[in-house]
């Protein structure tokens, strides 16, 4: 069942050559994780969250995006809704 949900949750890939610190806020919780260069993290938020890179300004997501970090900036691709 995990793979089913991972297909419909936010995925983020670090395309930079350095580690980045991500602050992920969803509901009333906040967590800080590190994403290494050229690594991908799946299933980060199920139904919306905000993410800040390296303590920058948070960006809101619906939870269905594919997100890339390039030059310390976030860029997204939304999945088509049914």
N, C-alpha and C positions, 0 to 999 in steps of 0.2 A: 504494500500500500504506500510505502514511502516514495517509491519511484513515481507513482501516479501523482501524488501531491507535488513532488519536485518539478514535474512538467508544467505545473500551473502556478508556480510561485516565482518570486524574484530570484534571478541568477545574476551574479556580478563577476566580471573578469578583470583582473589587473593587467593591462597591456604595457604598463611602465616597467622600468628596470630596477625600481626601488620598492620596498615595502610601503604600504599605506595603512594608516589607522582609520577604521570605520567606526563611527558612532551610529548605532542603529536604535531608533526609538519607535516602539509600537505599543499601542495601548498605553499603559502606565509604566512600562519598563524601558530601561535603557541598557544597552550592552556595548562594549567596545571590543572589537576584534581586529586583528592584523591580517591583511591579505598580502601574500608574498608575490613577487613579480611572476607574471605569466600563470597565475593560479586562478581557478574558478571556484566560487562558492555558490551552492544551490540551496534553495529552500529557506532563504533568509527572512521573508515575511509572507504570511499566508493571505492577509487581507488588508494590506496597506501599512506603510511605515514611512519614516523619514530617515535619510542617511546623510551624514556629514563626512567628508574626507579630510583627514588631518586637521580636525577642529575647525573646518570651514563652515560655510553657511549650509544648513540642512536642506535637502531636496526631498519633496514628497513623492511617493510612489504608490500605485494602486496594489502592487504585489504581483503583477503579471508581466513585468518587464524583463528584458534582457539588458543589463547595464554593463558598460565598459568604463574603466578608468584609463584615461590617456592624458598624459601631461598633467596629472593631478586633478583632472576634471571629469565629471560624470557625463556620459551620453547614453541615451536609451533607445530601445526599440520596443514598441508595444505589440503584444499578441493581438490578433483580431478577435473581437468578441463574437460569441455565437449569437 
